[in-house]
Amino acid sequence: MTAGRHVVLGVTGGVAAYKAAYLARRLIERGAAVRVVMTASALEFIGAQTFAAITGRAPLTDLFSDTDVSPHTTLGRWADTIVIAPATAATISKLASGQASDALIATVLASRARVVVAPAMHTEMWEHPATQRNLELLRSYGYEIVSPERGALAGGDEGVGRLAEPETIAEVVLSHLSTLDLAGLHVIVTAGGTREPIDPVRYIGNRSSGKMGNAIAQVAANRGARVLLVTAAEPPDDPSIEVVRVETAQQMAEEVWSRARHMDVAVMAAAVADFRPRDIDNSKIRRADGVPEIELVPTSDVLQGVHEMTPRPLLVGFAAETGSLDHVVEKARSKGVDLLVANDVTKEGSGFGSDTNEVRFVRGDGSVTDHELMSKHDVAEEIWDEVLRLRAES
Ligand SMILES: Cc1cc2nc3c(=O)[nH]c(=O)nc-3n(C[C@H](O)[C@H](O)[C@H](O)COP(=O)(O)O)c2cc1C
């Protein structure tokens, strides 16, 4: 659910157009849904395919060849914010006079969304009275201008006119978008697949990538929660998320059990090994010594440990199943979770490592909601929406 976080990114024809790709990525990482509109000149500087790959949707480049009969009004209504980065002198002029002759300006005019303009051009163009007067007009329309910076410009020149850093522009855009509805909550999230060593070289592992847990941690941080991520995978690159790295089920259990009691919510998304080798060889087991017999013993049940805490955080568990989900209502009951997120990892688009997931929510009272296939980011949004509903009910 990205309602309230819809961003239309307008890209125009300047050398800094490539930086718009970074901006698109950053906005998506921070929880926005992004759709791109490119001018004909922008296509001279960067391919539409780049934005299609980043946003998952082909940019709008022309008013008359889109499958939608009226793409500018559709996008204009969809947008919460329209950000134009980089904005050329030509586009600023067309915006000032309301000349809706391309898809981008038509979209801006057909929208009531907030508009953010990040100009980029040579110093002479920037300082020209025509540009400055046009910018004054844009300000008078209520548009926000993210001023260009001083620095190296295309062609070896130096001066004011360089596009503001994508991070700076993202901050301006996101400052209005984020609904910080998790502010004040302390949450603990687990992610990744644990590894149980056999000897110094080998381990028993699983196919979990950590993407689902990372998305849950990232969305919680975007929505204002204080997030502790205990992970056996590569964490997201976000300094606002506190990260504890672990490898084995035992390490994960110890970290979670020592910290979860003081949390408001625990989302246990990690794929924790159920068994580990009873003994770990100190040196590499050699082929020449024949096929070893490895005795397995159960690992610590991280989820169970949190469930037994008093007081305990609101508890969200995961069930990665292969095949039917018929028994997950019983599983939710036996695990004592407030919410069980179940999926069939053998199903197309729902497996480990994919960017999408198709999940079933089972609440503590046994009620069930099936969600359609969606990005792991959107699944994370749904989970936090559900957590807020459960907290409100309790
Ligand atoms: C190599 C090159 C670089 C350009 N860089 C810029 C720029 O940074 N800013 C700008 O305002 N115009 C720049 N222009 C001029 C614009 O591309 C031109 O005004 C174009 O009509 C803008 O169209 P648009 O605003 O519809 O994208 C550049 C042109 C060329 C050939």
The ligand as an SDF file (V2000), in Angstrom:
LIG
                    3D

 31 33  0  0  0  0  0  0  0  0999 V2000
   24.7370   18.6020  -24.5860 C   0  0  0  0  0  0  0  0  0  0  0  0
   23.5750   19.4310  -24.1560 C   0  0  0  0  0  0  0  0  0  0  0  0
   23.3870   19.6600  -22.8160 C   0  0  0  0  0  0  0  0  0  0  0  0
   22.3050   20.4250  -22.3670 C   0  0  0  0  0  0  0  0  0  0  0  0
   22.1540   20.6400  -21.0300 N   0  0  0  0  0  0  0  0  0  0  0  0
   21.1680   21.4480  -20.6050 C   0  0  0  0  0  0  0  0  0  0  0  0
   21.0190   21.7100  -19.2280 C   0  0  0  0  0  0  0  0  0  0  0  0
   21.7410   21.1870  -18.3740 O   0  0  0  0  0  0  0  0  0  0  0  0
   20.0260   22.5600  -18.8360 N   0  0  0  0  0  0  0  0  0  0  0  0
   19.1790   23.1580  -19.7400 C   0  0  0  0  0  0  0  0  0  0  0  0
   18.3360   23.9380  -19.3290 O   0  0  0  0  0  0  0  0  0  0  0  0
   19.2870   22.8780  -21.0560 N   0  0  0  0  0  0  0  0  0  0  0  0
   20.2640   22.0530  -21.5200 C   0  0  0  0  0  0  0  0  0  0  0  0
   20.3790   21.7980  -22.8640 N   0  0  0  0  0  0  0  0  0  0  0  0
   19.4000   22.3760  -23.7710 C   0  0  0  0  0  0  0  0  0  0  0  0
   18.0770   21.5730  -23.7420 C   0  0  0  0  0  0  0  0  0  0  0  0
   18.3370   20.2150  -24.0840 O   0  0  0  0  0  0  0  0  0  0  0  0
   17.0810   22.1800  -24.7270 C   0  0  0  0  0  0  0  0  0  0  0  0
   16.7380   23.4820  -24.2990 O   0  0  0  0  0  0  0  0  0  0  0  0
   15.8360   21.3220  -24.8780 C   0  0  0  0  0  0  0  0  0  0  0  0
   14.9500   21.9530  -25.7660 O   0  0  0  0  0  0  0  0  0  0  0  0
   15.1460   21.1220  -23.5490 C   0  0  0  0  0  0  0  0  0  0  0  0
   13.9290   20.4510  -23.7620 O   0  0  0  0  0  0  0  0  0  0  0  0
   13.0300   19.8870  -22.5590 P   0  0  0  0  0  0  0  0  0  0  0  0
   12.9950   20.9150  -21.5170 O   0  0  0  0  0  0  0  0  0  0  0  0
   11.7040   19.6480  -23.1730 O   0  0  0  0  0  0  0  0  0  0  0  0
   13.6580   18.5990  -22.1140 O   0  0  0  0  0  0  0  0  0  0  0  0
   21.4180   20.9970  -23.3040 C   0  0  0  0  0  0  0  0  0  0  0  0
   21.6050   20.7350  -24.6620 C   0  0  0  0  0  0  0  0  0  0  0  0
   22.6670   19.9790  -25.0730 C   0  0  0  0  0  0  0  0  0  0  0  0
   22.8460   19.7420  -26.5560 C   0  0  0  0  0  0  0  0  0  0  0  0
  1  2  1  0
  2  3  1  0
  2 30  2  0
  3  4  2  0
  4  5  1  0
  4 28  1  0
  5  6  2  0
  6  7  1  0
  6 13  1  0
  7  8  2  0
  7  9  1  0
  9 10  1  0
 10 11  2  0
 10 12  1  0
 12 13  2  0
 13 14  1  0
 14 15  1  0
 14 28  1  0
 15 16  1  0
 16 17  1  0
 16 18  1  0
 18 19  1  0
 18 20  1  0
 20 21  1  0
 20 22  1  0
 22 23  1  0
 23 24  1  0
 24 25  2  0
 24 26  1  0
 24 27  1  0
 28 29  2  0
 29 30  1  0
 30 31  1  0
M  END
$$$$
